[in-house]
Amino acid sequence: QVQLAESGGGLVQPGGSLRLSCTASGFTFSDYAVRWYRQAPGKERELVAGMSSAGYVRTYADSVQGRFTISRDNAKKTVYLQMNSLKPDDTAVYYCNVVRSQSSYWGQGTQVTVSS
């Protein structure tokens, strides 16, 4: 059974940091590119960061460039999103996504709230 289990969300003050994790099971994780999306209330889901299956290519949204870092550990079947210098505008539900050809799987989402 395919599963993506996210963790690490929570409440943090502006300027703080969080690290999200997403652990996969039920498929060959290393064959898939990984992505983090987020969706704020009343807004469309947006791509935050992505990484190729081998980890050589990383992409970021302009809004998080220089503050967020995506990484993966294929041995642990886990993708991470390190988020630094968080801003109130980063408040959203964050979702991990894996994709390969016609296959795509999603996590259940984890809430990140940035507020003083």
ABEGO torsion letter per residue (X at the ends): XBBBBBBGBEBBBBGBBBBBBBBBBGBBAAABBBBBBBBBBGBBBBBABBBBAAGABBBBBAAABGABBBBBBAAAGBBBBBBBGBBAAABBBBBBBBBBEABBBBBAEBBBBBBX
